[in-house]
Structure formats: C-alpha cells, structure tokens
Amino acid sequence: MAMPTVTQDHTTWQFQQSHIERLMDHAALTSAHPDDTLLLAGPARYTMTSKTDTDFYEKLLPIGMVQSFTAALQKPTQPMQAIGSARTYYVSGKAQGNANMARLFVNGRNMLRVLYTNAVQAGLDVSSFDDKAAAPGNNTFFMNLDSELFLIPFGLACFFRDKLHNSIGAFYLELCALNSYNIGFNAGQNLILEQVSMLFDRALPMSFTAGAAQAGHGLTETELANENLLGKTTTEIYPNEDTM
C-alpha cells in the first residue's frame, strides 16, 4: 500500500512522509502572496452579494504603491463565575476593528485622496469646506484631518488570489474612519511613505469569484519604451477611462 501523503487523523500520521490536513506539494502556486492581493477603496457600506453587482464594484478604486497593510479585530470577552459553581463562562461585546496602511508617496493621488475616492465620485468640492481638505484646483493632494471631509466614512476591499488566478477570499472593511496620518523623511533615505491608521465598524466576507485574468487596458512594453510617461496625468495616459 502506498504511504499516505496527507495526515487527516491520528491513525494516518506519518510525520516523515505526510503533510498535515492538505497536500502542500504545490503550496507556492496555491498560497496567497502580497503580489496577488489587491486593496481597493470604496463606499462606506458593502451591501452587494455577488460579482454581478457591477454598480458597486465599479466604484472601487485600486490603491497602488501600498507597502504594508494590517487589519485586526478584537472582541471584548470577560470571564465570569457564579456563586455555587467552579466552572467559568464568558460574556462578549461587539468586535472592534482597526487597520494600518503605508503607501509610497508618489506623483499623482496621495494616500488620503485615494482613500476618499467615494467623496470625489459623489461630486464633493473638498476645497469649499470651512476647513479645506485640498487647495483650490488641486484634486490629487488631500490633507488636514480637521477638514469636514474626514468626518465622512469610507470602505476598504481586499481580494486574495493564488498564482493560478483562483479566488482564495475577499473581505470588506465597512465604515472606516481615520484617526492618524503620518508622513516623515530623513536625509539619505530612498523613499517617503505616507501612513494612516483607522477604525472600522466590521469586516464582512465578500462574494467574489476571481476567474482568469481579464484583458485590460494595461500599458505594453512598447508603449513604455517609446513614450515618456513622466509627469503625465492618469487621464493623459488612459484618456478613455474613468479615473476617479
């Protein structure tokens, strides 16, 4: 009889020959990696149920140049005891979430501008608030957490794929609210990062089936070689695309 390749219970445990729970010979192909994970900013609430709800998905803007992202959920749970019993039981409250993100500071939309794409899509003039979030005529650089703009919540989507383009999972962080923004630089460093931390109401699983990669408008090597893109706006590079 062939040796088992997967240990599914203690009777098939062969620790020198077997993987645990699933076959891992192709783990490099079937694992999620940061380079096949996509973060997107969007509306404050996720109410859709499938990839066919195009109106919602078209509002999501991919967040480029992200260097790190973490999301954490904590659920306050307190152990209790009752007189007359030595057993412990637990009472729990609502789960609380927070997230942190760092992004390369680069020409184009800055981090706060990308996160608030839902406000731009709604047609808000962020330079008209009592506390302005952007200079008049500049719609790519948002700043000033005192602005009324940052009282508006937003949402964050995260899609996971493997190297075979299979969907591993997806979630949506609802009602995100920023509580810190940080940018710093030192002489001699080779990049500048923007960093934000935020609270969110809940993390919902998304129904997202990621099939084979879809053909897009991506730039070809010839276009990159023959055209100087430095200093050009996204609208100039992709003249037929909605770039909100």
C-alpha positions, 0 to 999 in steps of 0.5 A, a space after each residue: 500500500 502506498 504511504 499516505 501523503 496527507 495526515 487527516 487523523 491520528 491513525 494516518 500520521 506519518 510525520 516523515 512522509 505526510 503533510 498535515 490536513 492538505 497536500 502542500 506539494 504545490 503550496 507556492 502556486 496555491 498560497 496567497 502572496 502580497 503580489 496577488 492581493 489587491 486593496 481597493 477603496 470604496 463606499 462606506 457600506 458593502 451591501 452587494 452579494 455577488 460579482 454581478 453587482 457591477 454598480 458597486 464594484 465599479 466604484 472601487 478604486 485600486 490603491 497602488 504603491 501600498 507597502 504594508 497593510 494590517 487589519 485586526 479585530 478584537 472582541 471584548 470577552 470577560 470571564 465570569 463565575 457564579 456563586 455555587 459553581 467552579 466552572 467559568 463562562 464568558 460574556 462578549 461585546 461587539 468586535 472592534 476593528 482597526 487597520 494600518 496602511 503605508 503607501 509610497 508617496 508618489 506623483 499623482 493621488 496621495 494616500 488620503 485622496 485615494 482613500 476618499 475616492 467615494 467623496 470625489 465620485 459623489 461630486 464633493 468640492 473638498 476645497 469649499 469646506 470651512 476647513 479645506 481638505 485640498 487647495 483650490 484646483 488641486 484634486 490629487 493632494 488631500 490633507 488636514 484631518 480637521 477638514 469636514 471631509 474626514 468626518 465622512 466614512 469610507 470602505 476598504 476591499 481586499 481580494 486574495 488570489 493564488 498564482 493560478 488566478 483562483 479566488 482564495 477570499 475577499 473581505 470588506 472593511 465597512 465604515 472606516 474612519 481615520 484617526 492618524 496620518 503620518 508622513 516623515 523623511 530623513 536625509 539619505 533615505 530612498 523613499 517617503 511613505 505616507 501612513 494612516 491608521 483607522 477604525 472600522 465598524 466590521 469586516 464582512 466576507 465578500 462574494 467574489 469569484 476571481 476567474 482568469 485574468 481579464 484583458 485590460 487596458 494595461 500599458 505594453 512594453 512598447 508603449 513604455 519604451 517609446 513614450 515618456 510617461 513622466 509627469 503625465 496625468 492618469 487621464 493623459 495616459 488612459 484618456 478613455 477611462 474613468 479615473 476617479 
